[in-house]
Amino acid sequence: MGLIAASLGLPAIPISSPVLAYCSVAGFTLAFAVVAFSAHRINAAFEVNDKVQVSAYRHLIEHVQDTVLRIKADGSIALASRSSETLFGCPRYQVAGTKLAERLHIMDRPGYLTALAEAAQDGRNRMIELRLRQDDPHTRSNVPRFLWVEMQLSPIIDESAGSGRHDVIALLRDITARKDAEAAMADARRVAEDASQAKSRFLATIGHELRTPLNAVVGFSEMMSSGIGGELSPTHKEYAGLIQQSGKHLLEVVNMLLDMSRIEAGKFELQADSMDAGSIIPACFSMVETLAQEQNVRLVSEIEADLPPMLADERVCRQIVINLLSNAIKFSHEGGLVTVTVKRQGQSINFSVRDRGIGMAPAAMARIGEPFFQVQDGLSRKYEGTGLGLSIVKGLVELHGGTLRAMSEIGAGTTITVLLPINGPATKPGETADILQLHREPVAAAPTSWPNEKRKAL
């Protein structure tokens, strides 16, 4: 102390040892009091902050729409939010302490127990869908009512508790309405598929039954018109011609129906072989020449030189071109022009048929290839037909692994383009049973049978 006083320029005052010890104790006591008071104030602030946070969390759990459960490691419910009363159909104090598995559908318990074990033991988040029994004290029926719920399991990880089993927070949401909609959709899809199969069977059966007598009608009327059975009067000859014309029209319709039913049933087998794409055009022109003369429509072909041979079913390719030509001629103006173009386009052969007819609106373009669709509908329509030509073309093109495109403008005409791969279809005959339907419905959810299991419970 003397040295300190001297360094400060103060006179040295002798201090005894008891006084010095007393001052040291007093200073230590004062410092301890300051530290203790500061720690107390800090702890009080933290406690207030913790209470605010806990209150906020409790408010959130009590007012959240989904049900919140705290599930212990043994599967019992330690805490249930207020919304659990609506979900379970009983006061929440009746839920606390019980095991959630006792309220689940018997078929969903294994999946729940597995998910709970993975969350509690391994600390992994899980989400499952299961059926939960809902109490109804007002009903007299003993049949339990089950709800579909979506459950998200999240473990409470406490680092200080070691690596034992964790408590789990379960968030439950009622998805019964969604499941009912999915089941109704699946039922509707099954009904539609059954109706489609019944329609295909009906078309195939009635087509075969009609084609035989129609062949006889067309054949004998043609014989009568040619005079093989004796000379007919002009009136009778006219009648025979009308019978022959109508019979051919009906036979064409029946053949289209049969083709469509075979394509939809996957029984239209392709006989792919090497062919010259340009060589089929003259034969197709000869098949539609009569129709073109009646409409006073001129047919023109533009075939690219040195086309490579393509692997395809020549009979099917002819049918595709003939159907496109018939459509183009039918919708052309009198004295119009129909152009067929055959050229190579990458690894495909391009068949294009263009007319300068009435054209189509964008809404009609979007429905090209749909069975029985016609641009002009109703009994007063000007153009005849079944609306099956382009749908059959589309089906045959897809069987070949090709694509169909269309461009049209009202009053300026329509161009239909078919691209067929040079190397042939990717599928082989015998695999066509799994290929396509001409009109596809949107894909629905997988069928579920849970409505039929509502009565199954312990």
Secondary structure, 3 states (H helix, E strand, C coil): CHHHHHHCCCCCCCCCHHHHHHHHHHHHHHHHHHHHHHHHHHHHHHHHHHHHHHHHHHHHHHHCCCEEEEECCCCEEEEECCCHHHHHCCCHHHHCCCEHHHHECCCCHHHHHHHHHHHHHHCCCEEEEEEEEECCCCCCCCCCEEEEEEEEEEECCCHHHCCCCCCEEEEEEECHHHHHHHHHHHHHHHHHHHHHHHHHHHHHHHHHHHHHHHHHHHHHHHHHHHCCCCCCCHHHHHHHHHHHHHHHHHHHHHHHHHHHHHHHCCCCCCCCEEECHHHHHHHHHHHHHHHHHHHCCEEEEEECCCCCCEEECHHHHHHHHHHHHHHHHHCCCCCCEEEEEEEEECCEEEEEEEECCCCCCHHHHCCCCCCCCCCCCCCCCCCCCCCCHHHHHHHHHHHCCCEEEEEEECCCEEEEEEEEECCCCCCCCCCHHHCCCCCCCCCCCCCCCHHHHCCCCC
